[in-house]
Amino acid sequence: MTAPLNRSTFPARPAAPVRIVHLGLGAFHRAHQAWFTQQADPAGEWGIASFTGRRPDAAIALAAQDGLYTLIERSGDGDSFEVIQSIVEANDGADVARLCELLVAGSTAIVTLTITEAAYRLAADGTLDAAHPDVASDIELLRGVVAGGNAPATTPIGRLVQGLEARSRSGAGPIAVVSCDNLASNGEAARAAVLGLASIVDAALGAWIDANVSFVSSSIDRITPRTTEAEVDLVAGATGFADASPVVTEPFRDWILSGAFPAGRPAWEAAGAVLVEEIEPFENRKLWLLNGAHSLMAYAGQLRGHTTVAQALADPVCAGWVEEFWDEAEANLPAKGLNIPAYRAALLERFANARISHHLAQIAMDGSAKLRMRAVPVLKAERAQGRSGDAAARMIAAWVAFLRTAHTEHAEIKDPAAAQLSTALELGLGEDLAALLTLLEPAWAQDGDVAAQVAAQLDLLAAAVPSRA
């Protein structure tokens, strides 16, 4: 017999007051920021109000449990279970009125973000893509808000700007925005998106945000696959509580932060987080070594018939390509302070954990945004040093081959630039490659050498991919 998991049935501490707002309620947030906050806040002073992104489902399920859920740490040896209590509100992301209420409160000190790379709506040059239809729509909506209206913005960045606009009028004071997305210099990316949008909407709002909002960069790491019904059943049997929203994750976790918190923060370092002055080397280590390997395996692995990271790594061909890419990435990282050999060894152990079913199809989503951070910088750095960069070019080639296969099979391409990708793929072999490369890096439109290099890697991949006939 199981009992429903909530604050009445479980011996939880009293719900903490909301001092952190989070945009992007999903499994990773619950395995990472919420876990760190619980460990760092034994007195229960830092409650989190989390908002979903595209759909309200996660908020509905979690709200029914008063924000409580079971975190399953899954190692190669077994599972452990912990009920996380730091989320005290779970809200539909479309409830912008509640978001504004929370950001108007002077006690709210931090906004954290896990909205995915694509949701920042940045162009390849790192500035806000104001021409994107979603952004253009929010610009008009937010201009109406500044003029006294209350129509809700529709994008995560638009909703955040709307909340900050309300805070600017309330006199609630400074606040920190912490990006926890896989973007290089993600704090600066958040600044570019938020300040770019706000400044277009209203110059005075942009000036207030520039003076009162701190944008904190962070490097985040904890592999968190999708939860299945098997985990729901597992938690019920192991704990005696019926939990509709458990999260499964690996034991490893890492959080490195750089920036100011003008209204305070939890003592996250007590849970293992690290505060640094210069975060870029740590970001690049993670983006290139962990996320880069993930993207390479996501595309090449699926082409070779695999479905999970562990399966792809067990394939000697995929594993060899990963090591070659890592060699290129490592050559462009600082030799001191990052302990890269140990980091690579730990990644191999983490990737090989077959009990974590990290699906390649999930990683493959939003490739046009992800590869700008994971493959393009390494290829450019290698070429600048007079080296080939073939392993980075191979990752891009695997993406192109994956897209071509999806296009041929009429499969959905899950990417913020899906329409542009489809248009490029209609051009036919050769012309499609040039168009796809230009989407990743506009400067490559005039660089035939890069196109030839990626084309050569496409030939190599074709020889290594089993026929689907």
N, C-alpha and C positions, 0 to 999 in steps of 0.2 A: 504494500500500500504506500503510495507516494502522496506527499502534501505539495500544494502549489508553492512555488518559491516567491515570496514577497516579504515585506518588512513586518508583517503580522505573524507569519509562520516561522521565519528564520530569525535567530537571535542577533539581529543586526544592531549596530550602534545607531543613535539618532541621526537622521539625515542631516548632513552638513549644509550650512548656508551656501547658496550659489555665489561663487567668486570667479569661476571659470566658465566661459561659454565656448562650446565646441561646435564647429560646422563640419559635417561629414561623418555622421554616426554610422559606423560600420565596424566590422570585426577587428581591423587593425587598430583603430582608436581604442577599442575596448581591451585589446591585448597589450597596448603600449602606454599611451598617455594616462588612461584611467588606472592601469596597474601601477605605474610610477607614482601617481598622485595618492593612491591608497597607501602604498608603502611609506611615502614621505609625510603622511598626514595622520599620525596616530590619534591626534586630538580631535579629528573630524572638523576642521575649520575651512576646508577647501572643497566645497561641493561643485560638481560639474553639471551644467545644463547642456545637453547635446541635442543637435538638430540634424535631421537626415538631409540627404541631398535630393535626388530625383524622385524618390518614392517614400511614402510615409510608413511602409510596412515595419521596418526595424523599430521605429518609435512606438508604433501600436503594440507590438509584442513586448517591448521592454517596459513601456509604461504600465502594462498590466502586472508587471513584477516589481513595481516601485523602483525601477532602475537596477535591480539586482540581477546578476547572472553568474554563471559558473565559468571560470577560466580553467581549461584543461591544458596543463603543460605536458606535452607528449615527447618523451625522449625515446631512445632506442630500447630502453629497459622497461618502460612502463609509463603510466599516467599518474598525475597528481591533480587534485581538484581544490580550487579556492573560489569562494564567493566574493565578487568585487562589489563594493558598496559606494564607490566614489561618485557614480553618476546618480544624481538625485532628481533629475528631470530628463525625460526623453520626449522630444518634440518633433512634429512634422516641420521639415524645412520651410514649407510654405507659410508657416505661422510667423510671418515677419513682425506682426504686432507684438508677439511675445518676445521675439528677439530684441526689438527696440526697447521694450520694458526693461529687459535685463541689462542692456547696454547703457541705459539712462541711469541705472543704479550706481552710485559711487562705490559700492562694495565690490562691483565687478571689476576685476583687475586685469584679466587676461582673456584673449580670444585665441584658441588654437584651431588649426585647419588641417583636415585630411580630405581635401576636395578633389584630388587627382590632378596630375600635371595639366591635363587638358582644360580644366575648369578655370585656370587663370586667364585663358583667352589671350595669350601673348603671341605676337608675331615672331618670326624667326629672328628678328633683330632684338628681341627682348622687351619691346614696348607693347602697350595694350593694342590689341587688334580692334580698333574702334569701328571698323567696317563690318565686323562679324555681325550677322543678323541679331543674335542674342544680345550682344553688347549694345548695338544701336537701339534695340527695343528698350533696354534698361536705361539708356541715356535719356530717352524721352520720358519714361516713367519717373525717373529720379528728378528730372527738371520739374515735373508736376509736384513731387513731394516737397521740393525746396519752395515752390510757390504756394504751398499750403495743402496739397492733396495728401492722400494716404494709400494710393494704389501700391501693392507690394511689388518689389523687384523680383525677377525670376531666376537670375543666376546667383551662385554663391557669393561672388564678389559684389554683385549689385546689392544683394541683401545685406552684406557686411557694410557697404557704403551707406545704405539706408539707416542701419543701426548706428553707425558713427555720426551720421547727420543728426540723428535724434540726441546723441550724447553731446554733440557740439552745442546744441541749444539748451541743454539741461544744466551745464556747468559742472558735470560730474568729474571732470578732470582727466588727466592722462591715462593711457591704457596701453598694454602691450599686445601685439598680434604676433603669434608664433606659428610659422609655417612648418608643418610636419609632412610635406609632400616631397617626392623624389625629384627635386629640381636643384640644379646647381645654384648656389647663392639664393636659396629659396626665400629668405627674408627680403632680399632685394627684389625678387620676382613678385612677392606679395605687395611690396611697396609700389612697384611699377604698375601693377594691376589696380590696386586700390586708389593710389594717388592719381594715376592716369585717368581712371573713370571719374573720380570726384572732381578733378580739375576741369574736365570737359563739362560736367554738369553745372558746377558753380565754383568760380575762382576762390571765393571766400571759404567754402567748405574745404577745398583743396589746401588752402593755407592753414586752416585749423588742424587738419589731419597731419600735415607736414610738421607742425609745431608740437602736437600733443600725442601722436601715436608712434610708439616704438615698434619697429619691425625686426623681430628676432629670427635669426637663421638657426636651423637645427638639422642634424643628421640623425636619421631614425633607422632602426633596424630590428626587426623581429618577424620572422616568416610566419604568416598567418593565413592558412588556406581556408577555403569555404567550409562552413559547418554543414554536416549532413544529418539525416535522421538517425544514423548510427550513433552520433555523439549525443543526441537528445536521449536516446534509449540508454546509452552508457551512463550518463549523469544520473538518470532516475534510479538505475540499479545500484550505482556506487554511493550515492548520497542520500537517497530517499526523498529527494525533492524533484518535482516535475518542473523542469526548466525548458521553456520553448526557445530560449535564446542563448545557449552556451556558445563559447568561443574556444577553438582549439588552436594551440600555438606551440612553438618550440621553447625549450628552456632558455635559450640565448635571448638577450635583449641588450640594446645599446641606445643611448640618447646623448648626443653632444649638442650643446647650445651655445650661442654667442649673441649677446645683445643685452639691452637694458630692460628692466622691469620696473617702470616708474611707480606702479601701485602695489608692488610686492609680488611674491610667488611662493609656492610650496618649496620646501627644502628637498627638491628632487635629487640632489646629490646624495642624500641619505639613502636613496634607493639605487644608487649606482650611476646616475646621470653625471656628465662631466661638463663644466663650464669652461670655455676657452675664449681667448682673444681672437684667434685666427682659425676660422672653421673650414676654409676652402679645402685644405689638404684632406681633412677627414671626410668632407662631402664627396670629393672626387674618388677617394679610396672606396667608399661605399657605392657610389653611382657607377663607377667603372667596373669594379671587381665583382660585387654582388649583383647589382641590377644589370650590368652589362652581360654577365654570364647568364642571368635569367633570360634576357631578351634573345641572346644567341641560341640558347636551348629551346626557347619558346618557338622560334621559327624553324631552325634547322632540325630540332627534335621532332616537331610535328611532321615535317617533310619526310623524316626517316621512320615515321610510324609510331612515335612515342606519345604518351599522354601526360606524364608527370615528370617533374624535375629529376626524381630519383632514377626513373627509367632512362632518361636522356643521359644522365651522368654515367650510368652503367654501360652505355654504348661507347666503345673505345674511340670511334670517329668523333662523336660529339665532345667527349671528354678531351680529346686532343685539341680540338678547335678552341675549347674553353681555355686550356693552358696556353695556347699560342696567343689568344687575345689578352690574357692576363700578363703575359710577358711584355706585350706592347704597352699596356696600361701602366704596369709597374715602372717601365722605363721613363714615364712622364710624371711620376709621383716623387715627392721628396724621399731621400734614402733614410733620413733620420726621423724618429718620433712616431712613425706609423706602424712599425713592426709588421711589415707586409708579409714576410714568409709565414709567420704564425697566423696572420689573418687569412691567407690563402689556404693554409692547412685546415683551419677551423671551418672555412666555407665548404671545403670538400666533405668534411664530416657532416656538416649541416645538410648539404644537398643530398647526401647519400642516405639520410634518414627516411627510409621507405614508409615509416609509420606516419609521416607528414605527407599527405597526398596533395602536393602543390601542383595544380593542374596548369599545363602549358597554355591551354586556351585562355585561361584567365590572365596570365602574364602577357599574352600576345595582344591584348586590347590596347588601343591608343598608341600604336607604334610610332606614328608620325611625331607625336610629342615626346615620347620616351627616347627614341633614337637620337634626337637632337642633343640629349644630355648624356647618352651612354656610348654611342658609337662615333658621332661626328667629331667631338673634341679630341678623341684619341687618334682618329685618322688624320685630322688636321695637324695635331702635334707631331705625329710620326713623320708626315710629309715635310713639315717645317724643319725637322732635324735631318732630312735627307734619307730617311728610311722609308720602306715601302708602305707600312700600315696595312698590309694585306689581310691581317686577321680582323681588323676593324672593318675593312671593306667587305669581308666575308659576312659579317653580321648584317650589314646593309643589304648585301646580295640575298641573304636568307630571307630578309623581310620582303624584298621585291619578289622573290620566288613564291613566298607564302601568299602575297597579294595576288599574283598572277593565277595561282591555283584556285584561290577563293573566287576570283573573277570568272574563271573558266567554269567552275562548278556552281556558279550563281549562289555562293554562300554569302551571308551577311558579313560586311567588313565593319567591325566595331572600332570606330576611330572618330575623333572630332572632325577630321578632315575627310570623312568618308565620301562626300560628294566630289571633292577635288581628286581624291584617289581614283574613284570610279571613272572620272573624266580622263585622267591620265592613262588608265589601263585600257580605255577604248582606242587609244592611239595606235596600238600595235607594237610589236617587239622593236626595241631600239628607241623609238620616239617616246614610248611609255617610260623607259628608264630615265631619260633626260628630264622628263616632267616630274617624276617621283623624286629624283635627286634634288631638283630645284625646290621642292616642297620642304626637304630637310635643311638645305643650305642654299639660299638664293645665289650666292657667289658661284656655286657650281654650275649654274646655267651656262657660264662661259668657259668651263673647265672640261675639255674633252678628255683629259688624262684621267680624271676621277671616274668618268663614265666608262672609259675603257678598262680601268682597273676593276670596277664593280662587275662589268660584263665578263671579265676573265674569271672572277669568282663565281659568277652564275654558272659558267661552264663547268667549273670544278664541282659545284653543288649538284648539277644535273647528273654528273657521273657517279655521285655518291648517294643519290636518292633512288630508292626502289621504284620501279615502274608501277603505275596504278592500273595498268591494262589488265 
